[in-house]
Amino acid sequence: MNYWLLKTEPSVYNWDDLIRDKKTVWDGVTSPAGLMFIRQIKKGDKAIIYHTGDERQMVGIAEVISNPYQDPKSDNPKIVVFDIKPLKKFNKFVTLSEIKNNPKYKDFRLVKEGRLSVVPVPENFIDEFLKMGEL
């Protein structure tokens, strides 16, 4: 199992929307790097949901419930999506400032490549992030 960080603009789709919907298609990624990571995602992987914009914080953890597949809204076979369902909301949101202020995370893609909307979370960070989120 791998862990991922999925960014979403909360004014477009947020954690509460995912709870309400019970599952969703994770779509809208068109960058080559983001699509490369999506192709590596597998059913059963876990994903930290991260709100961008003014919030800039990890808000919950979800489970990937499908392997990647071609976006049914696109004629381009390179555009792939996957399905997720919510697992648990963080009891304490983990802010980008907290992560940036810890030198341990200086090479984490969230810090180094802030524009990527899908990034892998190193295995040695996941337990720390869950602990920081009080899960």
TORPA-4810 file (N, C-alpha, C, O; in nm, 3 decimals):
<nodes>
NODE_1_0.084_-0.117_0.000_0.000_0.000_0.000_0.089_0.124_0.000_0.191_0.129_0.068_M
NODE_2_0.048_0.223_-0.077_0.118_0.350_-0.082_0.028_0.460_-0.029_-0.094_0.444_-0.020_N
NODE_3_0.090_0.571_0.005_0.019_0.688_0.054_0.041_0.804_-0.040_0.149_0.821_-0.097_Y
NODE_4_-0.064_0.884_-0.056_-0.062_0.996_-0.149_-0.119_1.119_-0.079_-0.193_1.108_0.018_W
NODE_5_-0.084_1.235_-0.130_-0.144_1.359_-0.087_-0.220_1.414_-0.207_-0.162_1.434_-0.314_L
NODE_6_-0.348_1.439_-0.189_-0.434_1.489_-0.296_-0.479_1.629_-0.261_-0.541_1.650_-0.156_L
NODE_7_-0.448_1.724_-0.347_-0.485_1.862_-0.322_-0.619_1.895_-0.386_-0.651_1.850_-0.496_K
NODE_8_-0.696_1.974_-0.314_-0.822_2.022_-0.367_-0.848_2.163_-0.318_-0.818_2.197_-0.204_T
NODE_9_-0.903_2.244_-0.405_-0.944_2.379_-0.367_-1.076_2.365_-0.291_-1.176_2.322_-0.350_E
NODE_10_-1.080_2.399_-0.161_-1.201_2.373_-0.082_-1.326_2.444_-0.131_-1.437_2.400_-0.101_P
NODE_11_-1.311_2.552_-0.205_-1.431_2.619_-0.257_-1.489_2.544_-0.378_-1.602_2.570_-0.418_S
NODE_12_-1.410_2.451_-0.434_-1.456_2.370_-0.548_-1.506_2.234_-0.499_-1.616_2.192_-0.533_V
NODE_13_-1.423_2.165_-0.419_-1.461_2.035_-0.362_-1.380_2.018_-0.236_-1.257_2.027_-0.238_Y
NODE_14_-1.448_1.993_-0.124_-1.377_1.984_0.003_-1.412_1.857_0.079_-1.491_1.775_0.034_N
NODE_15_-1.351_1.843_0.196_-1.369_1.723_0.277_-1.517_1.699_0.308_-1.563_1.585_0.299_W
NODE_16_-1.590_1.803_0.343_-1.732_1.786_0.374_-1.811_1.737_0.253_-1.907_1.662_0.267_D
NODE_17_-1.772_1.781_0.133_-1.835_1.731_0.011_-1.811_1.581_-0.004_-1.901_1.506_-0.039_D
NODE_18_-1.687_1.538_0.025_-1.654_1.396_0.015_-1.734_1.314_0.115_-1.782_1.206_0.083_L
NODE_19_-1.749_1.365_0.237_-1.831_1.297_0.338_-1.975_1.285_0.288_-2.036_1.179_0.296_I
NODE_20_-2.028_1.395_0.238_-2.167_1.396_0.189_-2.185_1.297_0.075_-2.284_1.222_0.072_R
NODE_21_-2.089_1.296_-0.021_-2.101_1.211_-0.139_-2.068_1.065_-0.112_-2.108_0.977_-0.189_D
NODE_22_-1.995_1.038_-0.005_-1.952_0.903_0.036_-1.842_0.844_-0.054_-1.770_0.754_-0.012_K
NODE_23_-1.830_0.895_-0.175_-1.720_0.859_-0.265_-1.721_0.959_-0.380_-1.821_1.027_-0.404_K
NODE_24_-1.608_0.966_-0.450_-1.602_1.058_-0.564_-1.497_1.010_-0.663_-1.409_0.931_-0.630_T
NODE_25_-1.509_1.061_-0.783_-1.406_1.043_-0.885_-1.306_1.155_-0.865_-1.343_1.272_-0.866_V
NODE_26_-1.178_1.120_-0.846_-1.075_1.222_-0.831_-1.027_1.258_-0.971_-0.953_1.182_-1.034_W
NODE_27_-1.070_1.374_-1.017_-1.042_1.414_-1.154_-0.987_1.556_-1.158_-0.962_1.617_-1.054_D
NODE_28_-0.968_1.608_-1.277_-0.922_1.745_-1.293_-0.772_1.761_-1.304_-0.724_1.872_-1.323_G
NODE_29_-0.698_1.652_-1.293_-0.552_1.659_-1.304_-0.513_1.643_-1.450_-0.549_1.544_-1.514_V
NODE_30_-0.439_1.739_-1.502_-0.395_1.731_-1.642_-0.245_1.749_-1.658_-0.193_1.733_-1.769_T
NODE_31_-0.175_1.782_-1.552_-0.030_1.801_-1.564_0.038_1.665_-1.583_-0.004_1.566_-1.522_S
NODE_32_0.142_1.660_-1.666_0.211_1.533_-1.688_0.263_1.469_-1.558_0.252_1.348_-1.542_P
NODE_33_0.318_1.548_-1.468_0.370_1.492_-1.343_0.257_1.436_-1.257_0.270_1.327_-1.202_A
NODE_34_0.148_1.511_-1.245_0.033_1.464_-1.167_-0.025_1.336_-1.225_-0.059_1.244_-1.151_G
NODE_35_-0.037_1.331_-1.357_-0.090_1.210_-1.422_0.004_1.092_-1.406_-0.040_0.978_-1.395_L
NODE_36_0.134_1.119_-1.405_0.232_1.011_-1.383_0.208_0.948_-1.246_0.210_0.826_-1.232_M
NODE_37_0.186_1.031_-1.146_0.160_0.978_-1.012_0.026_0.905_-1.007_0.016_0.799_-0.946_F
NODE_38_-0.077_0.960_-1.071_-0.208_0.892_-1.071_-0.196_0.752_-1.130_-0.260_0.659_-1.081_I
NODE_39_-0.117_0.736_-1.233_-0.101_0.603_-1.294_-0.037_0.503_-1.199_-0.049_0.382_-1.220_R
NODE_40_0.031_0.551_-1.094_0.094_0.463_-0.995_0.000_0.427_-0.880_0.029_0.335_-0.803_Q
NODE_41_-0.110_0.498_-0.869_-0.205_0.475_-0.760_-0.276_0.341_-0.782_-0.308_0.304_-0.894_I
NODE_42_-0.298_0.272_-0.672_-0.365_0.141_-0.677_-0.481_0.137_-0.578_-0.480_0.204_-0.475_K
NODE_43_-0.581_0.058_-0.612_-0.693_0.035_-0.522_-0.637_-0.013_-0.388_-0.550_-0.100_-0.384_K
NODE_44_-0.686_0.045_-0.280_-0.639_0.010_-0.146_-0.537_0.108_-0.091_-0.513_0.110_0.030_G
NODE_45_-0.476_0.192_-0.177_-0.385_0.295_-0.128_-0.464_0.394_-0.043_-0.586_0.402_-0.053_D
NODE_46_-0.393_0.467_0.039_-0.454_0.571_0.123_-0.410_0.707_0.073_-0.304_0.721_0.013_K
NODE_47_-0.493_0.808_0.097_-0.465_0.942_0.050_-0.500_1.045_0.156_-0.609_1.041_0.214_A
NODE_48_-0.408_1.136_0.181_-0.435_1.250_0.267_-0.500_1.357_0.180_-0.447_1.393_0.075_I
NODE_49_-0.613_1.407_0.223_-0.680_1.515_0.151_-0.627_1.648_0.206_-0.626_1.672_0.327_I
NODE_50_-0.584_1.732_0.114_-0.520_1.858_0.149_-0.598_1.972_0.085_-0.617_1.974_-0.037_Y
NODE_51_-0.642_2.066_0.167_-0.711_2.184_0.116_-0.608_2.290_0.080_-0.522_2.325_0.160_H
NODE_52_-0.618_2.341_-0.043_-0.528_2.446_-0.091_-0.588_2.583_-0.060_-0.667_2.597_0.033_T
NODE_53_-0.549_2.682_-0.138_-0.605_2.816_-0.123_-0.566_2.879_0.009_-0.451_2.870_0.051_G
NODE_54_-0.662_2.944_0.074_-0.634_3.012_0.200_-0.610_2.915_0.315_-0.547_2.952_0.414_D
NODE_55_-0.659_2.791_0.303_-0.647_2.696_0.415_-0.507_2.633_0.423_-0.443_2.641_0.528_E
NODE_56_-0.461_2.573_0.316_-0.329_2.508_0.309_-0.305_2.415_0.428_-0.218_2.437_0.512_R
NODE_57_-0.387_2.307_0.431_-0.377_2.214_0.544_-0.431_2.076_0.506_-0.519_2.062_0.422_Q
NODE_58_-0.373_1.975_0.573_-0.421_1.838_0.561_-0.546_1.827_0.648_-0.545_1.869_0.764_M
NODE_59_-0.653_1.771_0.591_-0.780_1.770_0.665_-0.837_1.631_0.692_-0.922_1.616_0.780_V
NODE_60_-0.791_1.529_0.620_-0.846_1.396_0.642_-0.775_1.292_0.560_-0.687_1.322_0.479_G
NODE_61_-0.815_1.168_0.582_-0.756_1.057_0.508_-0.866_0.979_0.437_-0.974_0.957_0.491_I
NODE_62_-0.837_0.940_0.314_-0.933_0.868_0.230_-0.869_0.740_0.180_-0.747_0.721_0.191_A
NODE_63_-0.951_0.653_0.125_-0.903_0.528_0.065_-0.930_0.531_-0.084_-1.037_0.573_-0.128_E
NODE_64_-0.833_0.486_-0.161_-0.851_0.471_-0.305_-0.932_0.344_-0.327_-0.894_0.237_-0.280_V
NODE_65_-1.043_0.356_-0.399_-1.133_0.241_-0.416_-1.139_0.192_-0.560_-1.223_0.108_-0.594_I
NODE_66_-1.051_0.244_-0.646_-1.040_0.190_-0.782_-0.898_0.211_-0.831_-0.826_0.299_-0.783_S
NODE_67_-0.860_0.132_-0.927_-0.736_0.159_-0.999_-0.762_0.274_-1.095_-0.878_0.303_-1.125_N
NODE_68_-0.658_0.341_-1.144_-0.678_0.450_-1.239_-0.747_0.400_-1.367_-0.727_0.286_-1.410_P
NODE_69_-0.826_0.487_-1.425_-0.893_0.456_-1.552_-0.908_0.586_-1.631_-0.901_0.695_-1.575_Y
NODE_70_-0.930_0.571_-1.761_-0.943_0.689_-1.845_-1.062_0.773_-1.799_-1.169_0.720_-1.768_Q
NODE_71_-1.040_0.903_-1.794_-1.146_0.995_-1.755_-1.259_0.986_-1.857_-1.239_1.017_-1.974_D
NODE_72_-1.378_0.943_-1.813_-1.490_0.930_-1.907_-1.534_1.064_-1.968_-1.606_1.066_-2.068_P
NODE_73_-1.490_1.176_-1.909_-1.525_1.308_-1.962_-1.425_1.357_-2.066_-1.441_1.466_-2.122_K
NODE_74_-1.320_1.277_-2.092_-1.214_1.321_-2.182_-1.194_1.220_-2.295_-1.204_1.099_-2.274_S
NODE_75_-1.167_1.272_-2.413_-1.134_1.185_-2.526_-0.986_1.149_-2.526_-0.943_1.063_-2.604_D
NODE_76_-0.909_1.213_-2.439_-0.765_1.190_-2.434_-0.735_1.071_-2.342_-0.761_1.079_-2.222_N
NODE_77_-0.682_0.961_-2.396_-0.656_0.843_-2.312_-0.548_0.866_-2.207_-0.533_0.784_-2.116_P
NODE_78_-0.473_0.973_-2.218_-0.370_1.003_-2.118_-0.427_1.063_-1.991_-0.360_1.064_-1.887_K
NODE_79_-0.549_1.114_-1.998_-0.612_1.174_-1.881_-0.680_1.063_-1.801_-0.778_1.004_-1.846_I
NODE_80_-0.626_1.038_-1.682_-0.678_0.929_-1.599_-0.730_0.983_-1.466_-0.688_1.089_-1.419_V
NODE_81_-0.821_0.908_-1.408_-0.886_0.942_-1.281_-0.891_0.817_-1.195_-0.852_0.709_-1.239_V
NODE_82_-0.937_0.832_-1.073_-0.957_0.718_-0.983_-1.065_0.756_-0.884_-1.102_0.873_-0.875_F
NODE_83_-1.115_0.660_-0.809_-1.222_0.683_-0.713_-1.168_0.673_-0.571_-1.080_0.592_-0.542_D
NODE_84_-1.224_0.757_-0.483_-1.186_0.753_-0.342_-1.311_0.758_-0.255_-1.419_0.797_-0.300_I
NODE_85_-1.293_0.715_-0.130_-1.398_0.730_-0.029_-1.332_0.784_0.098_-1.215_0.757_0.123_K
NODE_86_-1.406_0.860_0.178_-1.348_0.916_0.300_-1.329_0.807_0.405_-1.408_0.713_0.414_P
NODE_87_-1.224_0.822_0.485_-1.205_0.733_0.599_-1.223_0.809_0.730_-1.310_0.776_0.810_L
NODE_88_-1.140_0.913_0.751_-1.147_0.983_0.879_-1.097_1.125_0.864_-0.994_1.150_0.801_K
NODE_89_-1.170_1.216_0.923_-1.129_1.356_0.928_-1.022_1.372_1.036_-1.032_1.311_1.143_K
NODE_90_-0.921_1.453_1.009_-0.820_1.481_1.110_-0.887_1.554_1.227_-0.972_1.640_1.206_F
NODE_91_-0.847_1.520_1.348_-0.895_1.590_1.466_-0.828_1.726_1.480_-0.885_1.819_1.537_N
NODE_92_-0.707_1.736_1.428_-0.634_1.862_1.423_-0.577_1.874_1.282_-0.503_1.786_1.238_K
NODE_93_-0.610_1.980_1.213_-0.559_1.997_1.077_-0.409_2.026_1.081_-0.361_2.096_1.170_F
NODE_94_-0.338_1.971_0.984_-0.193_1.987_0.976_-0.164_2.091_0.869_-0.191_2.069_0.752_V
NODE_95_-0.109_2.204_0.910_-0.090_2.315_0.818_0.040_2.304_0.740_0.136_2.239_0.781_T
NODE_96_0.040_2.370_0.626_0.161_2.377_0.545_0.273_2.445_0.624_0.389_2.406_0.611_L
NODE_97_0.241_2.543_0.704_0.343_2.610_0.786_0.411_2.512_0.881_0.533_2.516_0.896_S
NODE_98_0.333_2.425_0.945_0.392_2.324_1.034_0.491_2.236_0.959_0.598_2.204_1.010_E
NODE_99_0.454_2.198_0.839_0.540_2.110_0.759_0.664_2.185_0.712_0.775_2.134_0.723_I
NODE_100_0.646_2.305_0.662_0.759_2.384_0.614_0.856_2.422_0.726_0.976_2.435_0.702_K
NODE_101_0.804_2.438_0.847_0.890_2.477_0.960_0.970_2.362_1.017_1.055_2.384_1.105_N
NODE_102_0.946_2.241_0.970_1.023_2.126_1.017_1.123_2.088_0.910_1.083_2.043_0.802_N
NODE_103_1.253_2.104_0.936_1.354_2.075_0.834_1.350_1.930_0.785_1.400_1.899_0.676_P
NODE_104_1.292_1.842_0.863_1.281_1.701_0.823_1.203_1.686_0.692_1.228_1.593_0.615_K
NODE_105_1.108_1.777_0.667_1.022_1.767_0.550_1.067_1.853_0.433_0.991_1.871_0.338_Y
NODE_106_1.188_1.906_0.438_1.233_2.002_0.335_1.233_1.942_0.195_1.218_2.015_0.097_K
NODE_107_1.249_1.811_0.182_1.250_1.747_0.050_1.116_1.685_0.011_1.104_1.626_-0.096_D
NODE_108_1.016_1.699_0.098_0.883_1.647_0.068_0.826_1.725_-0.051_0.836_1.848_-0.055_F
NODE_109_0.769_1.655_-0.145_0.721_1.720_-0.268_0.618_1.829_-0.241_0.608_1.923_-0.320_R
NODE_110_0.542_1.819_-0.135_0.448_1.925_-0.102_0.522_2.057_-0.081_0.471_2.164_-0.115_L
NODE_111_0.642_2.050_-0.026_0.723_2.169_0.000_0.802_2.208_-0.124_0.807_2.326_-0.161_V
NODE_112_0.864_2.111_-0.189_0.952_2.139_-0.302_0.880_2.168_-0.433_0.925_2.250_-0.513_K
NODE_113_0.769_2.100_-0.455_0.695_2.113_-0.581_0.549_2.146_-0.549_0.458_2.068_-0.575_E
NODE_114_0.530_2.264_-0.493_0.400_2.303_-0.441_0.287_2.307_-0.541_0.171_2.309_-0.501_G
NODE_115_0.316_2.307_-0.669_0.209_2.315_-0.770_0.150_2.179_-0.804_0.043_2.172_-0.864_R
NODE_116_0.217_2.070_-0.767_0.165_1.937_-0.800_0.039_1.908_-0.719_0.035_1.933_-0.598_L
NODE_117_-0.062_1.855_-0.784_-0.188_1.828_-0.716_-0.198_1.686_-0.662_-0.288_1.656_-0.583_S
NODE_118_-0.108_1.599_-0.703_-0.101_1.461_-0.652_0.046_1.432_-0.626_0.128_1.439_-0.717_V
NODE_119_0.078_1.399_-0.501_0.218_1.366_-0.469_0.224_1.246_-0.377_0.136_1.228_-0.292_V
NODE_120_0.327_1.163_-0.393_0.344_1.052_-0.300_0.386_1.104_-0.162_0.458_1.203_-0.151_P
NODE_121_0.343_1.035_-0.059_0.384_1.065_0.077_0.482_0.956_0.118_0.445_0.838_0.120_V
NODE_122_0.605_0.993_0.151_0.702_0.891_0.193_0.649_0.812_0.313_0.587_0.867_0.404_P
NODE_123_0.674_0.683_0.310_0.623_0.594_0.414_0.664_0.638_0.554_0.587_0.625_0.649_E
NODE_124_0.786_0.690_0.566_0.833_0.731_0.699_0.767_0.860_0.749_0.785_0.896_0.865_N
NODE_125_0.690_0.929_0.664_0.619_1.050_0.706_0.475_1.023_0.746_0.418_1.098_0.825_F
NODE_126_0.416_0.918_0.695_0.272_0.900_0.710_0.229_0.889_0.856_0.133_0.954_0.897_I
NODE_127_0.300_0.809_0.935_0.262_0.796_1.077_0.274_0.929_1.149_0.192_0.961_1.236_D
NODE_128_0.376_1.008_1.114_0.395_1.139_1.176_0.280_1.233_1.140_0.229_1.305_1.226_E
NODE_129_0.239_1.232_1.013_0.130_1.320_0.972_-0.001_1.279_1.040_-0.079_1.365_1.083_F
NODE_130_-0.024_1.149_1.051_-0.146_1.102_1.120_-0.142_1.141_1.267_-0.244_1.179_1.324_L
NODE_131_-0.025_1.131_1.329_-0.011_1.171_1.469_-0.032_1.321_1.484_-0.098_1.366_1.577_K
NODE_132_0.026_1.399_1.392_0.007_1.544_1.395_-0.142_1.579_1.379_-0.190_1.676_1.438_M
NODE_133_-0.213_1.500_1.299_-0.356_1.519_1.279_-0.441_1.459_1.388_-0.564_1.462_1.382_G
NODE_134_-0.373_1.403_1.490_-0.439_1.342_1.608_-0.533_1.229_1.570_-0.645_1.219_1.621_E
NODE_135_-0.487_1.145_1.478_-0.563_1.023_1.443_-0.501_0.904_1.513_-0.549_0.792_1.498_L
</nodes>
